């Protein structure tokens, strides 16, 4: 009887430890996820497709923007063909510094525009088949924030733009919030 009690207690403690270990492990978000992409002014740009690969606490993958539109194709002597046309905006951007801990995920993408690098930091919380993301992208100094009216008057550093006393050389940060949903594969 004492042996059964010891074995039962051991199994209960082992099961509890295993449950705690599994709940503390990182969510497996491997696969494709999609979110509505918008321009800085808020107009729709298609879908942002995230392809994630998780290995332990390390996250890798790519991000690409796709746009799908209704299209009509005509070939001389043939009936019109109607369908959907999906195009990608640029090449997929590699994810770097990717981490996942429990239900929290973070990573960085770097996009090149000529000689300039545009770095975006993503942070998200996984909840089932959704990830609620916040992204931040510092805008290089001198680059106007899209979707905002340009300032009027002189552009001399002493007058500046924005809040009084704000430095023109300080980068503005464009922040976006969106929800990515798991794609059926």
C-alpha positions as CSV (number, residue, x, y, z in Angstrom):
1,X,0.0,0.0,0.0
2,X,2.8,2.4,0.9
3,X,4.6,1.5,-2.4
4,X,1.4,2.4,-4.4
5,X,1.2,5.7,-2.6
6,X,4.8,6.6,-3.3
7,X,4.4,5.6,-7.0
8,X,1.1,7.6,-7.3
9,X,2.7,10.7,-5.7
10,X,5.8,10.3,-8.0
11,X,3.5,10.1,-11.1
12,X,1.4,13.1,-10.0
13,X,4.5,15.2,-9.4
14,X,6.0,14.1,-12.7
15,X,2.8,15.0,-14.6
16,X,2.6,18.4,-12.8
17,X,6.3,19.2,-13.7
18,X,5.7,18.1,-17.3
19,X,2.6,20.3,-17.6
20,X,4.5,23.3,-16.2
21,X,7.4,22.8,-18.6
22,X,5.1,22.5,-21.6
23,X,3.1,25.6,-20.7
24,X,6.3,27.6,-20.3
25,X,7.7,26.6,-23.7
26,X,7.4,28.8,-26.7
27,X,4.3,28.7,-28.9
28,X,5.0,27.0,-32.2
29,X,3.9,29.6,-34.8
30,X,5.7,27.8,-37.6
31,X,4.0,28.2,-41.0
32,X,2.3,31.0,-42.9
33,X,0.4,33.9,-41.3
34,X,-1.4,36.8,-43.1
35,X,-2.3,40.4,-42.0
36,X,-3.9,43.3,-43.9
37,X,-1.1,45.6,-45.0
38,X,-1.8,49.4,-45.1
39,X,0.2,52.3,-46.3
40,X,1.4,55.0,-43.8
41,X,-1.7,57.0,-44.8
42,X,-4.0,54.1,-44.0
43,X,-5.0,53.0,-47.5
44,X,-5.0,49.2,-48.1
45,X,-1.9,47.7,-49.8
46,X,-2.9,44.0,-49.9
47,X,-1.7,41.3,-47.5
48,X,1.5,41.0,-45.5
49,X,2.5,37.3,-45.5
50,X,4.7,36.1,-42.7
51,X,6.4,32.7,-43.1
52,X,7.8,31.6,-39.7
53,X,10.1,28.8,-38.6
54,X,10.5,28.1,-34.9
55,X,13.4,26.2,-33.4
56,X,13.2,26.3,-29.6
57,X,13.2,30.0,-28.7
58,X,14.7,31.1,-32.1
59,X,12.4,32.5,-34.8
60,X,13.4,32.8,-38.5
61,X,11.5,33.4,-41.7
62,X,10.4,36.0,-44.2
63,X,7.9,38.8,-44.7
64,X,6.4,39.8,-48.1
65,X,3.5,42.0,-49.2
66,X,1.1,40.5,-51.7
67,X,-1.7,42.2,-53.5
68,X,-4.6,40.3,-55.1
69,X,-6.9,42.1,-57.6
70,X,-9.7,41.0,-59.9
71,X,-8.4,40.9,-63.4
72,X,-9.8,40.4,-66.9
73,X,-7.5,38.9,-69.5
74,X,-8.2,39.1,-73.2
75,X,-6.6,37.1,-76.0
76,X,-7.6,37.9,-79.5
77,X,-10.1,35.4,-80.8
78,X,-10.7,33.9,-77.3
79,X,-13.5,34.6,-74.8
80,X,-12.5,37.0,-72.0
81,X,-11.0,35.3,-68.9
82,X,-11.8,36.7,-65.5
83,X,-9.8,35.8,-62.4
84,X,-7.7,36.9,-59.5
85,X,-4.1,38.2,-60.1
86,X,-1.7,38.0,-57.1
87,X,1.5,39.9,-57.2
88,X,4.3,40.4,-54.7
89,X,5.7,43.9,-53.8
90,X,9.4,43.3,-53.9
91,X,11.4,40.3,-52.7
92,X,10.7,38.6,-49.4
93,X,12.5,40.3,-46.5
94,X,14.4,38.1,-44.1
95,X,13.6,38.1,-40.4
96,X,16.5,38.7,-38.0
97,X,16.9,38.8,-34.2
98,X,13.7,36.6,-34.0
99,X,12.7,35.4,-30.5
100,X,9.8,33.6,-29.1
101,X,9.1,33.1,-25.4
102,X,5.8,31.6,-24.2
103,X,3.2,33.6,-26.2
104,X,5.4,36.6,-26.9
105,X,7.2,37.0,-30.3
106,X,9.6,39.6,-31.5
107,X,11.8,40.1,-34.6
108,X,13.3,42.7,-36.9
109,X,13.2,43.2,-40.7
110,X,15.6,45.4,-42.7
111,X,14.5,46.7,-46.1
112,X,17.0,48.5,-48.4
113,X,15.8,51.6,-50.3
114,X,18.8,52.6,-52.4
115,X,21.6,53.3,-49.9
116,X,19.2,53.7,-47.0
117,X,18.1,50.9,-44.7
118,X,14.6,50.9,-43.2
119,X,14.5,48.8,-40.0
120,X,11.2,47.6,-38.6
121,X,10.8,46.0,-35.2
122,X,7.8,43.7,-34.6
123,X,6.5,42.6,-31.2
124,X,3.5,40.4,-30.9
125,X,1.3,38.2,-28.6
126,X,0.1,34.8,-29.8
127,X,-3.4,33.8,-28.9
128,X,-4.6,30.7,-30.7
129,X,-4.6,31.3,-34.5
130,X,-3.9,35.1,-34.1
131,X,-0.9,37.2,-33.4
132,X,-1.6,40.8,-32.3
133,X,1.4,42.8,-33.5
134,X,2.8,46.2,-33.0
135,X,5.5,47.4,-35.4
136,X,7.8,50.4,-35.2
137,X,9.9,51.9,-37.9
138,X,12.1,54.9,-37.3
139,X,11.8,57.3,-40.3
140,X,15.2,58.7,-41.3
141,X,15.6,62.4,-40.4
142,X,14.5,64.7,-43.2
143,X,12.0,62.1,-44.6
144,X,8.5,63.3,-44.2
145,X,6.0,61.1,-42.5
146,X,3.6,59.9,-45.2
147,X,0.0,60.6,-44.5
148,X,0.8,63.8,-42.7
149,X,0.5,67.3,-44.2
150,X,3.9,68.9,-44.8
151,X,4.7,71.8,-42.5
152,X,4.4,75.3,-43.8
153,X,7.0,78.0,-43.7
154,X,10.8,77.9,-43.5
155,X,12.7,74.7,-43.1
156,X,15.5,76.3,-41.1
157,X,16.7,74.3,-38.1
158,X,15.9,77.0,-35.7
159,X,12.2,76.9,-36.5
160,X,11.9,73.1,-36.8
161,X,8.8,71.0,-37.3
162,X,6.5,69.5,-34.8
163,X,6.5,70.3,-31.1
164,X,8.4,73.4,-29.9
165,X,12.0,72.6,-29.1
166,X,11.9,69.3,-31.1
167,X,15.0,68.6,-33.0
168,X,14.7,68.1,-36.8
169,X,17.4,65.4,-36.7
170,X,15.5,63.2,-34.2
171,X,13.9,60.4,-36.2
172,X,10.1,60.1,-36.1
173,X,8.8,56.6,-35.4
174,X,5.9,55.2,-37.4
175,X,3.9,52.7,-35.3
176,X,1.4,50.2,-36.6
177,X,-0.9,47.7,-34.9
178,X,-2.4,44.8,-36.7
179,X,-3.5,41.2,-36.3
180,X,-2.0,38.3,-38.3
181,X,-4.0,35.1,-38.7
182,X,-2.8,31.6,-39.3
183,X,-3.2,30.5,-43.0
184,X,-4.6,27.1,-43.8
185,X,-1.9,25.2,-45.7
